[in-house]
Amino acid sequence: MTLKVIGAGLGRTGTSSLQAALEELGFGKCYHMREVFAEGNQHHAAMWLAATENKPVNWEQLFAGYQSTVDWPGCTFYKELMDYYPNAKVLLSVRDPEKWYSSARSTIFRSHPVSVSHFIFSIIPRNSAKAQMLINIWPIEFREKFVDKDFGIDFFNRHNAEVQRVVPPERLLVYDVKQGWEPLCAFLGVPVPDKPFPRLNETAEFQRRTQQRERKMRRMVGAAASLVALGVAGLVWRLGRRRAA
């Protein structure tokens, strides 16, 4: 199995809907950021981390069982994937820049507007390969300046322009999920399904998963604090008994 479709569009451009659409069209399993955290993919974060550090990556091993990819981290490496999979088509998912920025602010940043790094470290252990990989896939200016709306929108537009400059026109489709099945199916050379195009609410789902992770982390921190408190109490009790003796 080999990659047939490379998603070069940034996250928050309808990539969950696009993932479902590609799988419906027979280009699945489709790799999305969620796959990094999926059960059975424990080695993926370390492989993506190696990619961000310009180390060799076994793409065949990483994408074993997948025929397409969308969202981060794949969109960061669309050039490398284009070279490795010369017959794959490139899909640049786009949306209105203002709406993209608003969506990113309500998910990637949410209640942590200082930086992407701050947000990631609030939900994932700081020393994990997953945390470092997530930090590395975004350029430093994106991570620290994205709170500036003009900068964020310019970053989005520059990325899209670069993809269109780099990818040969015959390999590229610039696509908004609002366009539905027709342009996507024509580009991929497959029939149009007799069913509605998937419309998944990425923002609500992202926030739900984030809240679940934050609750889990708070429970873990609370449990650890309780164990420390019990240990300290036990130590104080033993010292008190020794002194009494």
N, C-alpha and C positions, 0 to 999 in steps of 0.2 A: 504494500500500500504506500502511496506517495501523496504529497500535498498537490492538490489541483487548483486550489484557490487560496491566495494570500491576502489577508485583510490588512490594508495599509492605513485605514482610518483610525483616528484616535478613539479611545473609549468615550462614552457618552454620546455616540452618534447612532444610537439604535442598534448596538452590536448584539444585544441579547435577542432582539427580534431577527436580526440577520443570521445569527447562529441557528435559530430554529428554522428559518427559511432555507438555509443551505442544507441542513439535515433533511428537510422535507424533499428537497430537490435531488437528494442522493449524494451530496458532498459531505457526508458525515462519516464519522463523528467529527464535529467541528470544535477546534480548540479555542477556548475563551479564558480570560484571566481566572475564572472560577476553577478551571482544570488544575491550576497550580496547587490549589488547596484540596483537590479531590482525593478521596481515599484511594490508595494504590499508587498515587503519584508523588510519594514522599521525596523522590530523587529529583523532581522537576525543578524545585526552587534552586537547588545547588547548580543545576545545569544552566538555568537562566542567569544565575549570579555569575557563573563563569563567562557567559556571553557578554554581560555588561562590563566585564574586566578584560575583554578582548582575548580571552583564552579559547582554544579549540573546543567546539561543541559537536557532538554526534547528533546531528539533526534527525537522522533516521531513527535513532533510539528515542529521542525526545518526542517525535511525532508518530511513533509506532501506534497504529490503530486510528490515526486521524487523516482526513482527506482535505481539510480546510482549517483556516485559523482566522479569527477576528479579535479585535480589542488588543489591549496590552496583555502580555509583553511582546506578542508577535509583531504588532504594528511598529514597534521600535526597531525591529530587525528586518523590515521588508526588503531592504537592499540585499542583505546576505541571503535571505530566503529566495529571492528572485534568481540570484546567481546559482544557488544550489539546486533549485527546481526550475530549470529553464523553460519547461513547458507549462508551468503554472500561470494562471491568470491572476491579475492584481485587482483587487476591489477596494476603491477609496470611498468609504462611507463618509458622508458629510451631512451637515445640517446648518440651519441659520446660526451664524457665529454668536449672536447675542443669546440665543436659547441654549447653545452648547455651553457657554460660559456659566449661565445661570444653573444649568444642570450640574456642571462640575463643582460649582461652589456649594451646592446643596448636598453633594455626595462626597467627593474627594476631600473637601474641606469641612463641610457641615458646621459643627460648632467649634472647630479648631482652625480658625482663620490664619494663625501665625505662619504655618508652613505645612507642606505635605508631610515632611519628616515628623513634625509634632503629631499629626493625625495618625500616621502609621505606628509610631512608637506607643500611642495610647491604646492600641488594640492588639498589637503583636509584640512578643518579647523582643527587646532591643537587640539581643545577640543572636537572633535566629537568621538563617539563610533567607527565609522568606522576607523578613523585614529589610535586610540589606539589599535584596534583589529589587524589592518594590521601590526603595529609595534610588537605586542606581539606574532604573529604566527611564527616569525622568531627568533631563538636564538640570543642572543646579539652578539655572535662572528660572526654570519652570517651578521648581520646588519652593524657592524663596520669594519670588516676585509675583506669583500668580494672584495674590490678593489685589494687585493692580489690574482692574478690569481691562483697561486699554492694552496692557501688556499681554494678558491672557488671551484676548481676542486676536491680537497680532501674532502670538505664538501659534494659535490654531490656524490662522490664514497662511502663515509661512510654511507650516508643515504640509498643508494641502497643496500649496504651490510647488513645494519641493518634490512631492510625489509625482505631480503632473509633469515636472521638468525631467525627472529621472526615468520614469517608466515609459517604455515605447507605447505610443497610442494604441497599437493593435493588441496590446496585452492589458490595457487599463479600462476600467469602467468607473467613472465618477458617479456616485449613486446616493440618493436620499431614499430612506426606507419608505417615505411617503409615496414614492413612485410605484410601489407595489411590485407585482410579479413580472410584468411584461419586459421592462428593460433588463432586469436581472436574468430572466430566462433566455432572452435573445442573446445576451452576452455569453452565457454559459452553454448555449446550444441545447437547451432542454425544453420540454413542453411546459406550458403554463398549468399549474395544478387547478383543479376544480374545487377550490376552497379559499377562504379569505387569507390574506397575507397575515402572518403572525404579528400581533401588536402587544408586546410585553412592556410592562411599566418598570423600566430599569431603575428609576429613581426610588420609587417606593420599595422595591425589592432590595436594592443596595442598602437603603437605610434600615430595613428590617434586619438584614444579615449583620450590619455593623452594630446595631443595638444588641443583637444576640451575643456577638463576640465581646462587646464591652461588659455585658452582664456576666458572662463567663469569666472574664478577667477579674472583675470586681469580686466575684465569689472566690476565685483562687487566691487573690490578695487577702481577702478577709479570712480565709481558712489558714493561710500562712501566718497572718498576724495573730490569730488565735493560738496557733501552735507555739509561736514565739512567746506569747504572754503566759501560756501554761508552763513553758520551760523556765521562764524567769521566776514565776511564782514558786515552782518546785525548788529552784535553786535557792530562793530566799528562805523557803521553809526549812530546807536542809541546813543552811547556814545558821538559822535561828536555833535549831535543835542542837547543833554542835556547840554553840555558845552557851546554851542552857545546861548542856552536859558539863 
